Amino acid sequence: MTDIQFIHAKSIHLNEGEIQMSANNKAILEAANAAIANGNYEGFLSFCADDTEWTFVGDSTLKGKAAVRQWMATTYIEPPTFRVAHFIAEGDFVTALGDITMKDEDGNEADYSYCDIWCFRDGKIVELRAFVIKRIKYSSSTSSTPTHNLSVRELEVLKLMAEGQSNSEIAAHLYLSHNTIKTYVRAIFNKLGVDHRVQAAVVALLQGLI
């Protein structure tokens, strides 16, 4: 085997390993979420490292499993209802986008949209960066959700992008050229005021664009 063949084979092996790791981390997160949905908070915490750190962007940071346990005890009056729209897994990270419904102390339900970026180490959750926003119910007299002047086609591209599809996959799905999709993606970034795909997915979900 030549040096080039060896490097190529090693690259394939590493890529396969990364794909498997991503799949494992996604499965761990799904199992952890299922535990929360069943009210088994200790079951969820079993998937967390002792030094896990959770940051709720714009709000607070929890350091350590004990802090997360206390937060769950006071926040989850009843087990929350998760509706995960998209999972995007890559290497040590899994991004989950969706909605969550929780009850407050008075038993009133509130709906939130979220984007959670989970980081894993050796099969354990070591970090969370959570973007959470309370969903606004628009009245029929308003113009519903904002669109940022995105065209119908740009909204289609944004939805596929948020699902984790690459530019090439989106191009194939919409029967368009790769360069055309790149143009749409740049336009979407400019209109949303973001710099990369994850930011675009977060804005799209939190503002009800997808």
Secondary structure, 3 states (H helix, E strand, C coil): CCHHHHHHHHHHHHHHHHHHHHHHHHHHHHHHHHHHHCCCHHHHHCCEEEEEEEEECCCEEEECHHHHHHHHHHHCCCCCEEEEEEEEEECCEEEEEEEEEEECCCCCEEEEEEEEEEEEECCEEEEEEEEEEECCCCCCCCCCCCCCCCCHHHHHHHHHHHCCCCHHHHHHHHCCCHHHHHHHHHHHHHHHCCCCHHHHHHHHHHCCCC
